[in-house]
Amino acid sequence: TGFDESKYTIETCGGLYDEGNKGEEEKDPDFPIEIGDSDTYTFTFEDNWPVYGDFDMNDLVIVMSRKELKVNEDGIVERLRITLDLRAVGAAKTLGAGIRFIKLPQNIRPDKFTVSGKNVSFEDGQSLPTYILFNDAHTALWGSKYTDASKFINTVADGPFKKDTKEYSIIMELPASANVKPEDLNINHIDIFAITAPTTVKRERTEVHVAGFAPTDLATTYYLNSGNDNSSVAENRYYLSKENLAWAVVIPQEFAWPTEHQKITTVYDKFKSWVTTGGQQDNDWYKSHSQDVYPIENLTQLNKY
């Protein structure tokens, strides 16, 4: 109707008056607080560095299924909790693996440091805090009775050797005096690496890192810039080939790795453009494949807590 043209007029109205939800008064959170990383990260390795090899990127597969920080009211990390899962070993040789914390203080001494409930310590002779997870991936995953000549575990789709995840639960309680900030434990500052040849009386060990991470202090640099490798210490460039291909990558989700002897560049056809452009193209390369991947749904589901 037009103004003042209504046929009826309501002069009074009874009922309830709703003042709305006033909410709660603001208050500081109760410290310490827990900060969890909801992402899952898969680390995949090719063990033939400094040459390409079969480039199936399944020689060692390690998944970070959990990363959680406890932070005090000053924004300082009091506790780090990481869960790593060894998922596959597609290598004939003996492989080890370690984890290095790039931004932790060099001489940090945790108040408590355990892996799967056992008290441990950082590796001697390293300028940055480094811990060796295992020296033999086959026995770590399968056990001491594993004697198969082919050495492939969880990389042959219908193969006889399938073994569910080997979990490594890392808990590190840090002194406040270390002044560790949450950003110091960002995934970009955690270096999970493979050891492809052990130390001998004549040589240091051979390591393979995600592109950009330098070898540890105990690794040989003899093979840098040899074979297909195009590393440059002066340019801070490591573990990248002349074509800008990498021997180790990290994927921000659970990842179905190629089956044995299937090149990752064939199985994931966008992988090459992603890695050779330094991640400038095809960032979703891992979301489509040729079906020549290991059926990870056959393995026990990752424990995300």
Salt bridges, closest charged atoms under 4 A:
GLU19 OE1 - LYS22 NZ 3.71
GLU34 OE2 - ARG79 NH2 2.92
ASP54 OD2 - HIS261 ND1 3.24
GLU68 OE1 - ARG66 NH2 3.22
GLU68 OE1 - ARG81 NE 3.69
GLU123 OE2 - ARG205 NH1 2.67
ASP136 OD1 - HIS138 ND1 3.69
ASP191 OD2 - ARG100 NH2 2.72
ASP191 OD2 - HIS209 ND1 2.77
GLU207 OE2 - ARG205 NE 2.76
GLU207 OE1 - HIS209 NE2 2.66
GLU243 OE2 - LYS272 NZ 3.78
GLU254 OE2 - ARG87 NH2 3.05
